[in-house]
Amino acid sequence: MRTILIDPEAQTVEELDFKGDYKKIQETIGCSCFTTVNIGGVTNDALFVDDEGLLNPSGFVFQFYGAKLVGKGLIMGCDDEGESARAGIDISEVRNNTQWLGEFNFNA
């Protein structure tokens, strides 16, 4: 299924053909525990991010969420039964609404 990976370290947004379960999400975004955030808009998409992301020095702001997120993010859709589905948001919309934060220190 079509997903979108946001990688703040490489500063890239790319489509992925995702085939897998939650363990594959962990592998894809490089974490052991993830959380989801609602990105709003007209789609039923969610953004999966590292739940322990503050340990990662690079991040981004996705305008539809409006707060700093750290580590990689994976956008995936959700169907009416709550199961994972193809991302509905257009990749150009993701690119146009992602701001890179680079490396930062939350303790500063």
N, CA, C and O atoms as a printed pandas DataFrame, in Angstrom:
     atom_number atom_name residue_name chain_id  residue_number  x_coord  y_coord  z_coord
0              1         N          MET        A               1    0.846   -1.173    0.000
1              2        CA          MET        A               1    0.000    0.000    0.000
2              3         C          MET        A               1    0.893    1.239    0.000
3              4         O          MET        A               1    2.020    1.207    0.495
4              5         N          ARG        A               2    0.382    2.311   -0.552
5              6        CA          ARG        A               2    1.122    3.558   -0.668
6              7         C          ARG        A               2    1.171    4.276    0.674
7              8         O          ARG        A               2    0.137    4.559    1.279
8              9         N          THR        A               3    2.392    4.569    1.134
9             10        CA          THR        A               3    2.612    5.370    2.330
10            11         C          THR        A               3    3.602    6.472    1.975
11            12         O          THR        A               3    4.189    6.462    0.893
12            13         N          ILE        A               4    3.784    7.416    2.883
13            14        CA          ILE        A               4    4.721    8.515    2.645
14            15         C          ILE        A               4    5.655    8.603    3.842
15            16         O          ILE        A               4    5.212    8.699    4.987
16            17         N          LEU        A               5    6.964    8.567    3.562
17            18        CA          LEU        A               5    7.983    8.641    4.605
18            19         C          LEU        A               5    8.585   10.042    4.627
19            20         O          LEU        A               5    9.027   10.558    3.600
20            21         N          ILE        A               6    8.595   10.645    5.807
21            22        CA          ILE        A               6    9.236   11.943    6.032
22            23         C          ILE        A               6   10.520   11.666    6.800
23            24         O          ILE        A               6   10.476   11.127    7.906
24            25         N          ASP        A               7   11.657   12.027    6.229
25            26        CA          ASP        A               7   12.964   11.768    6.848
26            27         C          ASP        A               7   13.676   13.097    7.081
27            28         O          ASP        A               7   14.254   13.653    6.148
28            29         N          PRO        A               8   13.644   13.620    8.317
29            30        CA          PRO        A               8   14.244   14.925    8.580
30            31         C          PRO        A               8   15.769   14.929    8.499
31            32         O          PRO        A               8   16.364   15.969    8.214
32            33         N          GLU        A               9   16.398   13.810    8.740
33            34        CA          GLU        A               9   17.857   13.774    8.660
34            35         C          GLU        A               9   18.309   13.939    7.202
35            36         O          GLU        A               9   19.228   14.707    6.917
36            37         N          ALA        A              10   17.663   13.220    6.291
37            38        CA          ALA        A              10   17.977   13.336    4.863
38            39         C          ALA        A              10   17.213   14.489    4.212
39            40         O          ALA        A              10   17.501   14.863    3.075
40            41         N          GLN        A              11   16.235   15.054    4.934
41            42        CA          GLN        A              11   15.343   16.108    4.443
42            43         C          GLN        A              11   14.673   15.692    3.134
43            44         O          GLN        A              11   14.721   16.393    2.123
44            45         N          THR        A              12   14.037   14.500    3.205
45            46        CA          THR        A              12   13.332   13.970    2.045
46            47         C          THR        A              12   11.916   13.567    2.425
47            48         O          THR        A              12   11.629   13.236    3.575
48            49         N          VAL        A              13   11.044   13.605    1.433
49            50        CA          VAL        A              13    9.676   13.095    1.533
50            51         C          VAL        A              13    9.505   12.180    0.335
51            52         O          VAL        A              13    9.619   12.616   -0.810
52            53         N          GLU        A              14    9.230   10.897    0.602
53            54        CA          GLU        A              14    9.125    9.951   -0.507
54            55         C          GLU        A              14    8.003    8.952   -0.279
55            56         O          GLU        A              14    7.645    8.639    0.857
56            57         N          GLU        A              15    7.455    8.457   -1.387
57            58        CA          GLU        A              15    6.426    7.427   -1.308
58            59         C          GLU        A              15    7.089    6.069   -1.121
59            60         O          GLU        A              15    8.141    5.792   -1.698
60            61         N          LEU        A              16    6.461    5.226   -0.307
61            62        CA          LEU        A              16    6.919    3.862   -0.096
62            63         C          LEU        A              16    5.762    2.914   -0.358
63            64         O          LEU        A              16    4.607    3.235   -0.078
64            65         N          ASP        A              17    6.076    1.760   -0.892
65            66        CA          ASP        A              17    5.088    0.694   -1.018
66            67         C          ASP        A              17    5.230   -0.149    0.239
67            68         O          ASP        A              17    6.104   -1.012    0.320
68            69         N          PHE        A              18    4.371    0.102    1.215
69            70        CA          PHE        A              18    4.483   -0.526    2.537
70            71         C          PHE        A              18    3.745   -1.852    2.558
71            72         O          PHE        A              18    2.565   -1.935    2.217
72            73         N          LYS        A              19    4.460   -2.878    2.962
73            74        CA          LYS        A              19    3.867   -4.199    3.136
74            75         C          LYS        A              19    4.342   -4.728    4.475
75            76         O          LYS        A              19    5.498   -5.127    4.617
76            77         N          GLY        A              20    3.464   -4.730    5.442
77            78        CA          GLY        A              20    3.887   -5.230    6.732
78            79         C          GLY        A              20    2.943   -4.863    7.846
79            80         O          GLY        A              20    1.886   -4.269    7.632
80            81         N          ASP        A              21    3.356   -5.238    9.054
81            82        CA          ASP        A              21    2.566   -4.976   10.250
82            83         C          ASP        A              21    3.258   -3.894   11.076
83            84         O          ASP        A              21    4.127   -3.181   10.575
84            85         N          TYR        A              22    2.868   -3.779   12.342
85            86        CA          TYR        A              22    3.421   -2.730   13.189
86            87         C          TYR        A              22    4.931   -2.842   13.353
87            88         O          TYR        A              22    5.608   -1.830   13.534
88            89         N          LYS        A              23    5.466   -4.050   13.292
89            90        CA          LYS        A              23    6.926   -4.201   13.415
90            91         C          LYS        A              23    7.634   -3.566   12.224
91            92         O          LYS        A              23    8.743   -3.049   12.357
92            93         N          LYS        A              24    6.997   -3.607   11.073
93            94        CA          LYS        A              24    7.570   -2.985    9.888
94            95         C          LYS        A              24    7.519   -1.455   10.016
95            96         O          LYS        A              24    8.404   -0.767    9.507
96            97         N          ILE        A              25    6.500   -0.922   10.684
97            98        CA          ILE        A              25    6.447    0.522   10.949
98            99         C          ILE        A              25    7.633    0.898   11.818
99           100         O          ILE        A              25    8.329    1.875   11.540
100          101         N          GLN        A              26    7.867    0.118   12.880
101          102        CA          GLN        A              26    8.999    0.389   13.769
102          103         C          GLN        A              26   10.315    0.376   13.000
103          104         O          GLN        A              26   11.162    1.248   13.194
104          105         N          GLU        A              27   10.481   -0.601   12.140
105          106        CA          GLU        A              27   11.702   -0.719   11.341
106          107         C          GLU        A              27   11.836    0.466   10.382
107          108         O          GLU        A              27   12.924    1.020   10.225
108          109         N          THR        A              28   10.746    0.847    9.751
109          110        CA          THR        A              28   10.759    1.914    8.753
110          111         C          THR        A              28   11.127    3.268    9.354
111          112         O          THR        A              28   11.891    4.026    8.755
112          113         N          ILE        A              29   10.587    3.575   10.535
113          114        CA          ILE        A              29   10.897    4.875   11.134
114          115         C          ILE        A              29   12.012    4.794   12.178
115          116         O          ILE        A              29   12.378    5.806   12.775
116          117         N          GLY        A              30   12.549    3.594   12.398
117          118        CA          GLY        A              30   13.711    3.435   13.263
118          119         C          GLY        A              30   13.428    3.638   14.735
119          120         O          GLY        A              30   14.112    4.411   15.406
120          121         N          CYS        A              31   12.414    2.939   15.241
121          122        CA          CYS        A              31   12.071    3.086   16.659
122          123         C          CYS        A              31   11.624    1.751   17.243
123          124         O          CYS        A              31   11.398    0.782   16.518
124          125         N          SER        A              32   11.504    1.723   18.555
125          126        CA          SER        A              32   10.991    0.521   19.210
126          127         C          SER        A              32    9.550    0.725   19.681
127          128         O          SER        A              32    8.852   -0.240   19.991
128          129         N          CYS        A              33    9.111    1.979   19.733
129          130        CA          CYS        A              33    7.763    2.310   20.205
130          131         C          CYS        A              33    7.279    3.536   19.430
131          132         O          CYS        A              33    7.957    4.563   19.411
132          133         N          PHE        A              34    6.116    3.436   18.793
133          134        CA          PHE        A              34    5.622    4.580   18.030
134          135         C          PHE        A              34    4.281    5.051   18.556
135          136         O          PHE        A              34    3.590    4.353   19.298
136          137         N          THR        A              35    3.939    6.261   18.145
137          138        CA          THR        A              35    2.634    6.830   18.440
138          139         C          THR        A              35    2.096    7.414   17.136
139          140         O          THR        A              35    2.844    7.580   16.173
140          141         N          THR        A              36    0.825    7.719   17.104
141          142        CA          THR        A              36    0.253    8.330   15.908
142          143         C          THR        A              36   -0.309    9.705   16.254
143          144         O          THR        A              36   -0.770    9.951   17.369
144          145         N          VAL        A              37   -0.256   10.582   15.271
145          146        CA          VAL        A              37   -0.869   11.897   15.423
146          147         C          VAL        A              37   -1.810   12.109   14.255
147          148         O          VAL        A              37   -1.538   11.681   13.133
148          149         N          ASN        A              38   -2.910   12.770   14.527
149          150        CA          ASN        A              38   -3.894   13.088   13.500
150          151         C          ASN        A              38   -3.387   14.290   12.729
151          152         O          ASN        A              38   -3.079   15.324   13.322
152          153         N          ILE        A              39   -3.296   14.164   11.403
153          154        CA          ILE        A              39   -2.777   15.274   10.614
154          155         C          ILE        A              39   -3.883   16.123   10.006
155          156         O          ILE        A              39   -3.604   17.058    9.255
156          157         N          GLY        A              40   -5.119   15.810   10.319
157          158        CA          GLY        A              40   -6.235   16.623    9.847
158          159         C          GLY        A              40   -6.418   16.532    8.347
159          160         O          GLY        A              40   -5.984   15.569    7.715
160          161         N          GLY        A              41   -7.051   17.519    7.792
161          162        CA          GLY        A              41   -7.300   17.526    6.359
162          163         C          GLY        A              41   -8.518   16.692    6.011
163          164         O          GLY        A              41   -9.302   16.323    6.885
164          165         N          VAL        A              42   -8.671   16.399    4.733
165          166        CA          VAL        A              42   -9.859   15.699    4.256
166          167         C          VAL        A              42   -9.649   14.192    4.150
167          168         O          VAL        A              42  -10.575   13.468    3.786
168          169         N          THR        A              43   -8.464   13.713    4.458
169          170        CA          THR        A              43   -8.195   12.282    4.381
170          171         C          THR        A              43   -8.268   11.657    5.763
171          172         O          THR        A              43   -8.309   12.363    6.771
172          173         N          ASN        A              44   -8.282   10.341    5.809
173          174        CA          ASN        A              44   -8.245    9.612    7.076
174          175         C          ASN        A              44   -6.821    9.159    7.372
175          176         O          ASN        A              44   -6.608    8.042    7.845
176          177         N          ASP        A              45   -5.853   10.015    7.097
177          178        CA          ASP        A              45   -4.458    9.654    7.285
178          179         C          ASP        A              45   -3.989    9.944    8.701
179          180         O          ASP        A              45   -4.504   10.828    9.385
180          181         N          ALA        A              46   -2.996    9.171    9.116
181          182        CA          ALA        A              46   -2.343    9.385   10.401
182          183         C          ALA        A              46   -0.842    9.405   10.158
183          184         O          ALA        A              46   -0.343    8.807    9.205
184          185         N          LEU        A              47   -0.138   10.094   11.028
185          186        CA          LEU        A              47    1.308   10.182   10.951
186          187         C          LEU        A              47    1.893    9.386   12.111
187          188         O          LEU        A              47    1.657    9.709   13.275
188          189         N          PHE        A              48    2.658    8.345   11.789
189          190        CA          PHE        A              48    3.316    7.512   12.792
190          191         C          PHE        A              48    4.687    8.099   13.077
191          192         O          PHE        A              48    5.463    8.335   12.151
192          193         N          VAL        A              49    4.998    8.340   14.351
193          194        CA          VAL        A              49    6.290    8.899   14.748
194          195         C          VAL        A              49    6.833    8.143   15.959
195          196         O          VAL        A              49    6.097    7.456   16.666
196          197         N          ASP        A              50    8.129    8.289   16.176
197          198        CA          ASP        A              50    8.813    7.651   17.300
198          199         C          ASP        A              50    8.276    8.215   18.611
199          200         O          ASP        A              50    8.333    9.425   18.834
200          201         N          ASP        A              51    7.756    7.353   19.475
201          202        CA          ASP        A              51    7.223    7.790   20.767
202          203         C          ASP        A              51    8.324    8.263   21.704
203          204         O          ASP        A              51    8.057    8.990   22.661
204          205         N          GLU        A              52    9.548    7.858   21.437
205          206        CA          GLU        A              52   10.697    8.302   22.222
206          207         C          GLU        A              52   11.532    9.276   21.389
207          208         O          GLU        A              52   12.755    9.330   21.523
208          209         N          GLY        A              53   10.868   10.034   20.541
209          210        CA          GLY        A              53   11.524   10.885   19.567
210          211         C          GLY        A              53   12.425   11.955   20.128
211          212         O          GLY        A              53   13.325   12.421   19.430
212          213         N          LEU        A              54   12.217   12.361   21.361
213          214        CA          LEU        A              54   13.064   13.404   21.916
214          215         C          LEU        A              54   14.521   12.975   22.021
215          216         O          LEU        A              54   15.399   13.803   22.260
216          217         N          LEU        A              55   14.780   11.676   21.841
217          218        CA          LEU        A              55   16.157   11.190   21.839
218          219         C          LEU        A              55   16.821   11.428   20.493
219          220         O          LEU        A              55   18.029   11.236   20.358
220          221         N          ASN        A              56   16.046   11.843   19.493
221          222        CA          ASN        A              56   16.548   12.052   18.145
222          223         C          ASN        A              56   16.802   13.545   17.932
223          224         O          ASN        A              56   15.934   14.356   18.256
224          225         N          PRO        A              57   17.969   13.935   17.394
225          226        CA          PRO        A              57   18.287   15.355   17.280
226          227         C          PRO        A              57   17.714   16.066   16.051
227          228         O          PRO        A              57   17.877   17.281   15.936
228          229         N          SER        A              58   17.057   15.367   15.137
229          230        CA          SER        A              58   16.527   16.052   13.958
230          231         C          SER        A              58   15.016   15.901   13.899
231          232         O          SER        A              58   14.457   14.900   14.348
232          233         N          GLY        A              59   14.370   16.911   13.338
233          234        CA          GLY        A              59   12.921   16.862   13.328
234          235         C          GLY        A              59   12.307   17.726   12.249
235          236         O          GLY        A              59   12.991   18.257   11.374
236          237         N          PHE        A              60   10.985   17.852   12.341
237          238        CA          PHE        A              60   10.224   18.605   11.352
238          239         C          PHE        A              60    8.935   19.092   11.965
239          240         O          PHE        A              60    8.498   18.601   13.006
240          241         N          VAL        A              61    8.336   20.060   11.312
241          242        CA          VAL        A              61    6.987   20.504   11.646
242          243         C          VAL        A              61    6.136   20.211   10.426
243          244         O          VAL        A              61    6.459   20.633    9.316
244          245         N          PHE        A              62    5.046   19.485   10.637
245          246        CA          PHE        A              62    4.086   19.237    9.570
246          247         C          PHE        A              62    2.926   20.174    9.831
247          248         O          PHE        A              62    2.255   20.061   10.857
248          249         N          GLN        A              63    2.680   21.101    8.912
249          250        CA          GLN        A              63    1.735   22.189    9.130
250          251         C          GLN        A              63    0.365   21.720    9.602
251          252         O          GLN        A              63   -0.259   22.395   10.421
252          253         N          PHE        A              64   -0.120   20.587    9.110
253          254        CA          PHE        A              64   -1.453   20.126    9.491
254          255         C          PHE        A              64   -1.506   19.647   10.939
255          256         O          PHE        A              64   -2.586   19.566   11.524
256          257         N          TYR        A              65   -0.354   19.332   11.518
257          258        CA          TYR        A              65   -0.298   18.957   12.933
258          259         C          TYR        A              65    0.089   20.165   13.774
259          260         O          TYR        A              65   -0.490   20.397   14.835
260          261         N          GLY        A              66    1.069   20.939   13.300
261          262        CA          GLY        A              66    1.398   22.214   13.921
262          263         C          GLY        A              66    2.334   22.187   15.104
263          264         O          GLY        A              66    2.483   23.208   15.775
264          265         N          ALA        A              67    2.971   21.073   15.393
265          266        CA          ALA        A              67    3.930   21.024   16.500
266          267         C          ALA        A              67    5.192   20.321   16.029
267          268         O          ALA        A              67    5.184   19.632   15.009
268          269         N          LYS        A              68    6.276   20.495   16.773
269          270        CA          LYS        A              68    7.540   19.846   16.430
270          271         C          LYS        A              68    7.409   18.336   16.575
271          272         O          LYS        A              68    6.857   17.837   17.556
272          273         N          LEU        A              69    7.919   17.626   15.593
273          274        CA          LEU        A              69    7.997   16.170   15.633
274          275         C          LEU        A              69    9.442   15.794   15.364
275          276         O          LEU        A              69   10.112   16.441   14.559
276          277         N          VAL        A              70    9.920   14.779   16.012
277          278        CA          VAL        A              70   11.316   14.401   15.832
278          279         C          VAL        A              70   11.427   12.975   15.329
279          280         O          VAL        A              70   10.551   12.143   15.568
280          281         N          GLY        A              71   12.520   12.710   14.629
281          282        CA          GLY        A              71   12.707   11.416   14.009
282          283         C          GLY        A              71   11.907   11.334   12.716
283          284         O          GLY        A              71   11.309   12.317   12.281
284          285         N          LYS        A              72   11.904   10.167   12.117
285          286        CA          LYS        A              72   11.175    9.957   10.868
286          287         C          LYS        A              72    9.680    9.848   11.142
287          288         O          LYS        A              72    9.261    9.484   12.241
288          289         N          GLY        A              73    8.878   10.170   10.120
289          290        CA          GLY        A              73    7.432   10.032   10.208
290          291         C          GLY        A              73    6.919    9.238    9.022
291          292         O          GLY        A              73    7.442    9.357    7.914
292          293         N          LEU        A              74    5.897    8.432    9.252
293          294        CA          LEU        A              74    5.302    7.622    8.195
294          295         C          LEU        A              74    3.810    7.930    8.130
295          296         O          LEU        A              74    3.090    7.731    9.108
296          297         N          ILE        A              75    3.349    8.412    6.985
297          298        CA          ILE        A              75    1.933    8.711    6.805
298          299         C          ILE        A              75    1.255    7.510    6.164
299          300         O          ILE        A              75    1.696    6.994    5.137
300          301         N          MET        A              76    0.171    7.082    6.799
301          302        CA          MET        A              76   -0.577    5.920    6.336
302          303         C          MET        A              76   -2.065    6.231    6.500
303          304         O          MET        A              76   -2.453    6.953    7.419
304          305         N          GLY        A              77   -2.884    5.697    5.625
305          306        CA          GLY        A              77   -4.321    5.883    5.719
306          307         C          GLY        A              77   -4.952    4.915    6.696
307          308         O          GLY        A              77   -4.295    4.025    7.236
308          309         N          CYS        A              78   -6.237    5.108    6.909
309          310        CA          CYS        A              78   -7.009    4.243    7.807
310          311         C          CYS        A              78   -8.396    4.062    7.191
311          312         O          CYS        A              78   -9.030    5.035    6.785
312          313         N          ASP        A              79   -8.863    2.816    7.123
313          314        CA          ASP        A              79  -10.184    2.585    6.540
314          315         C          ASP        A              79  -11.279    2.715    7.600
315          316         O          ASP        A              79  -10.991    3.017    8.758
316          317         N          ASP        A              80  -12.509    2.490    7.212
317          318        CA          ASP        A              80  -13.658    2.658    8.115
318          319         C          ASP        A              80  -13.665    1.670    9.272
319          320         O          ASP        A              80  -14.347    1.899   10.271
320          321         N          GLU        A              81  -12.920    0.578    9.155
321          322        CA          GLU        A              81  -12.840   -0.415   10.228
322          323         C          GLU        A              81  -11.609   -0.216   11.111
323          324         O          GLU        A              81  -11.366   -1.009   12.021
324          325         N          GLY        A              82  -10.832    0.837   10.849
325          326        CA          GLY        A              82   -9.648    1.107   11.660
326          327         C          GLY        A              82   -8.396    0.386   11.193
327          328         O          GLY        A              82   -7.374    0.408   11.879
328          329         N          GLU        A              83   -8.467   -0.252   10.034
329          330        CA          GLU        A              83   -7.306   -0.973    9.505
330          331         C          GLU        A              83   -6.460   -0.036    8.640
331          332         O          GLU        A              83   -6.963    0.932    8.070
332          333         N          SER        A              84   -5.179   -0.343    8.557
333          334        CA          SER        A              84   -4.271    0.449    7.733
334          335         C          SER        A              84   -4.711    0.420    6.280
335          336         O          SER        A              84   -5.190   -0.595    5.774
336          337         N          ALA        A              85   -4.538    1.559    5.624
337          338        CA          ALA        A              85   -4.933    1.690    4.224
338          339         C          ALA        A              85   -3.961    2.630    3.517
339          340         O          ALA        A              85   -3.093    3.245    4.138
340          341         N          ARG        A              86   -4.131    2.719    2.225
341          342        CA          ARG        A              86   -3.313    3.588    1.392
342          343         C          ARG        A              86   -3.426    5.033    1.873
343          344         O          ARG        A              86   -4.524    5.489    2.195
344          345         N          ALA        A              87   -2.306    5.761    1.926
345          346        CA          ALA        A              87   -2.335    7.178    2.285
346          347         C          ALA        A              87   -3.114    7.955    1.242
347          348         O          ALA        A              87   -2.914    7.763    0.043
348          349         N          GLY        A              88   -3.991    8.819    1.685
349          350        CA          GLY        A              88   -4.822    9.575    0.770
350          351         C          GLY        A              88   -4.242   10.935    0.398
351          352         O          GLY        A              88   -4.592   11.489   -0.644
352          353         N          ILE        A              89   -3.370   11.475    1.226
353          354        CA          ILE        A              89   -2.808   12.800    0.980
354          355         C          ILE        A              89   -1.838   12.748   -0.198
355          356         O          ILE        A              89   -1.136   11.754   -0.387
356          357         N          ASP        A              90   -1.803   13.797   -0.971
357          358        CA          ASP        A              90   -0.893   13.888   -2.113
358          359         C          ASP        A              90    0.519   14.203   -1.607
359          360         O          ASP        A              90    0.689   15.009   -0.692
360          361         N          ILE        A              91    1.519   13.569   -2.201
361          362        CA          ILE        A              91    2.893   13.761   -1.746
362          363         C          ILE        A              91    3.343   15.212   -1.880
363          364         O          ILE        A              91    4.123   15.687   -1.055
364          365         N          SER        A              92    2.873   15.921   -2.894
365          366        CA          SER        A              92    3.264   17.325   -3.050
366          367         C          SER        A              92    2.709   18.168   -1.902
367          368         O          SER        A              92    3.337   19.142   -1.485
368          369         N          GLU        A              93    1.542   17.799   -1.394
369          370        CA          GLU        A              93    0.971   18.503   -0.246
370          371         C          GLU        A              93    1.823   18.267    1.001
371          372         O          GLU        A              93    2.007   19.176    1.811
372          373         N          VAL        A              94    2.342   17.048    1.155
373          374        CA          VAL        A              94    3.224   16.754    2.283
374          375         C          VAL        A              94    4.511   17.571    2.156
375          376         O          VAL        A              94    4.950   18.202    3.117
376          377         N          ARG        A              95    5.104   17.554    0.975
377          378        CA          ARG        A              95    6.349   18.319    0.758
378          379         C          ARG        A              95    6.145   19.811    1.029
379          380         O          ARG        A              95    6.986   20.452    1.659
380          381         N          ASN        A              96    5.037   20.356    0.555
381          382        CA          ASN        A              96    4.777   21.789    0.715
382          383         C          ASN        A              96    4.447   22.185    2.146
383          384         O          ASN        A              96    4.516   23.367    2.484
384          385         N          ASN        A              97    4.092   21.230    2.990
385          386        CA          ASN        A              97    3.692   21.535    4.365
386          387         C          ASN        A              97    4.636   20.968    5.415
387          388         O          ASN        A              97    4.280   20.866    6.589
388          389         N          THR        A              98    5.844   20.597    4.988
389          390        CA          THR        A              98    6.859   20.078    5.908
390          391         C          THR        A              98    7.978   21.098    6.028
391          392         O          THR        A              98    8.536   21.540    5.024
392          393         N          GLN        A              99    8.299   21.467    7.253
393          394        CA          GLN        A              99    9.406   22.387    7.519
394          395         C          GLN        A              99   10.472   21.632    8.300
395          396         O          GLN        A              99   10.189   21.055    9.350
396          397         N          TRP        A             100   11.692   21.638    7.788
397          398        CA          TRP        A             100   12.784   20.931    8.454
398          399         C          TRP        A             100   13.319   21.771    9.598
399          400         O          TRP        A             100   13.476   22.985    9.469
400          401         N          LEU        A             101   13.595   21.125   10.707
401          402        CA          LEU        A             101   14.136   21.818   11.871
402          403         C          LEU        A             101   15.631   21.594   12.023
403          404         O          LEU        A             101   16.284   22.320   12.773
404          405         N          GLY        A             102   16.186   20.611   11.335
405          406        CA          GLY        A             102   17.607   20.318   11.500
406          407         C          GLY        A             102   17.883   19.775   12.879
407          408         O          GLY        A             102   16.988   19.251   13.542
408          409         N          GLU        A             103   19.116   19.899   13.310
409          410        CA          GLU        A             103   19.471   19.410   14.644
410          411         C          GLU        A             103   19.171   20.483   15.670
411          412         O          GLU        A             103   19.413   21.668   15.443
412          413         N          PHE        A             104   18.649   20.056   16.783
413          414        CA          PHE        A             104   18.330   20.986   17.856
414          415         C          PHE        A             104   18.470   20.280   19.193
415          416         O          PHE        A             104   18.549   19.053   19.254
416          417         N          ASN        A             105   18.500   21.042   20.231
417          418        CA          ASN        A             105   18.676   20.512   21.567
418          419         C          ASN        A             105   17.490   20.957   22.414
419          420         O          ASN        A             105   17.306   22.153   22.640
420          421         N          PHE        A             106   16.690   20.014   22.879
421          422        CA          PHE        A             106   15.518   20.355   23.680
422          423         C          PHE        A             106   15.906   20.867   25.068
423          424         O          PHE        A             106   15.090   21.500   25.738
424          425         N          ASN        A             107   17.129   20.606   25.504
425          426        CA          ASN        A             107   17.564   21.022   26.829
426          427         C          ASN        A             107   18.159   22.422   26.821
427          428         O          ASN        A             107   18.459   22.970   27.882
428          429         N          ALA        A             108   18.336   23.007   25.644
429          430        CA          ALA        A             108   18.957   24.346   25.566
430          431         C          ALA        A             108   17.962   25.430   25.896
431          432         O          ALA        A             108   18.308   26.611   25.881
